[in-house]
Amino acid sequence: MSIADIKQTAETKMGRSIESFKNELHKIRTGRAHPGILDQVQVDYYGSMVPISQVANVSLLDARTISVQPWEKGMGAKIEKAIRESDLGLNPATQGDLLRVPMPALNEERRRELTKVVRNEGEDAKIAVRNLRRDANEHAKKLLKDKEISEDEERRSLDDLQKLTDRCIAEIDRLTAGKEAEIMAV
């Protein structure tokens, strides 16, 4: 593995970490409804836990209401129970076969809790990026130890990896600040 390969691998993996962080941010609600909020809710389907999207049609009725239309008659009660027991703080209402999930307005305390969740997710993403930097640095140092590269090349590669890490962490900070502002906006 060459220095260029190490840098390319680190850059790709750090990019994936940022994408994963973006996906986590999309799951955190901001008072507006979107079907992705229910993605992590698992429902018991004949003995196995599956996402709601695999047993029902999830869509928006309006800006503050999600509709869940089960594909099988008996699944309504199980889906309703799964939504209630999730940590999303949602209270679905049954209307025949259709479940309506109104999004409650966020109070100040809940907004602060959500910003803490966003910061924790951001910190987890930063840790992942730093771990990738550490692994790449170890590869570069191993190349130096095996005398495949010079000390100057190793130093240059460590500096480049640090610059890449700094860029990724700045991007995570920017995304975190943007999501916090979105949550705190009334």
N, C-alpha and C positions, 0 to 999 in steps of 0.2 A: 504494500500500500504506500503510495507516495503522499507528499505533503498536499498536493492538489486534491487527491482523493479524500484525504482527511478533512480538508476545508469544505469540499463539496458535500460530503456526508453530514458534517456538522450543520452546514447551512440548511440542507434539506430537512434534517430532523428538527432544527430550531423552528423552521417555517411550519412544520406539522404541529409543533407545540403551540405556536401562536394560533393556528387554525382551530385547534382543540379548545383553546381558551375562548376564542370567539364563539364557538358553539355553546360553551358553558354559559357565556354571557347572554346568549339568545334565550336560554331557558329561564333566566331570572326575569320575573315579570315586573312591569313598570306601571301597572294600573290599566293598561290596554290589553285586550284579549288577543291572543294568537294561538293557533292550534298546537304549535310546538311546545307549549307549556306542559301539555299532558304527555309528551314523549317519554318521560322517564317513569310514568306511572305504570306499574305492572298489575295485570289482572289474572286471576286464577281461571285458566281455560282447560277444563278436563284434566286437572292435575298438574299442569305446567304453567309457569308464570310467563306471560307474554305482554308486550306493550299494547296499550289500548288501540293503537292504530291498526293492529292485526286482527281485532275482533269487532271493530266499529268504524264508522265513517265520522271523522272529527272535522268540523268546519265552524265558520263564524256565522252567527246570526246577525250581530251588529258589533260595534266597537267594544262593547263591554260584556258580550255574551258568547260563549262557545256552545255549539250544539254537538251532542254525541249520539249518533244513531247506530245502535247495535245491529249486527247482521243476523243474530239469532234472538228469538224471543226471550229465552231464559237468561241472557247475559246482562240485561239492564240492571238488575239488583246487584250483581257482582261488580259491574263497572262503577256503579254509584258508590258502593262500599269502598272500592279501591281508591276512588278520588277523595272520598271523605278521610280515609286513613293516611293519605299521602301528606307530606309536610308542606303542602302548598297553601293550606288555609282556605280551601275552596269548599263550597257547600252546594252540591248539585241538587236540582229539583226535577222530578220525573213528571213528564207530560205524556201519558200513554207509553209509546215505545221510545219517545225522544227524551234525552236528558238535556236539560238546560243548565249550563254552568256559568252563573253570573260572576264577574270579577269584582270583588269588593274594592271600594275606594281605599287607597293607602293612607293610613294616618301617619303622623310624624314619627311615632315610635317604630312602626313597621318599616318606614323608609330608612331609618337609621340602621335597623337590623339588616336590611337588604344591602346597604352600602358596606357593612362589615362582611357580608357573604361575598360581595364583589371583590373586596380587598383580599380576602382569604384565597379566592380563586386566582387572583392576580399573583399573589405570593407563591402559590403552588406552581403557576406557570413559570415564574422567575426561577424557582428552584429547579424545575425541569431543564430550563435553558442552561443554568449554571452546571448542572450535572452533565449535560452534553458537552459543555466546554471542558470540564474536567476530563471526561473520557477522551476527547480529541487531543488535549494536552498530553495525556498519558501515552497516546499513540505516537505523538511527535517525539516525546522523550525516549520512547522505546526505539524509534528509528535512529536517534542520536546514539543511544547506547549500543545499537547493532552496527554503528558506524556507516549507516546508509546515507546520512545527511551530515552537514557540518554544523558547528555550534551557531554560526550566523544564520543558517537556514532555519534552525530550530527556534532561535530567538525571534526571527521574522515571523514564523508561523504562529508562535505564541501571541505575538502582538496582533497579528491579523485576526486570530480567534477571539482575542479580547475585544477588538473593535466590532466584530460580528455580534458578540454577546451583548455589548453595550447598545448596539442598534436594536437588537431584539427586545432587550429590557426596556428601552425607551418606548418601543411600540406597545409593549404590554402596559406600561404606565399610562400612555396616551389612551388606550382602550379602556383602562380602568377608570380614569378621570372622566371620560366621556359617558360611561355607563352610570357612574355616580351622579353626574350632573342630570342625566336623563331621569334617574330615580327620584332625585330631590326636587325636580321641577313639578309644580302643582298644576 
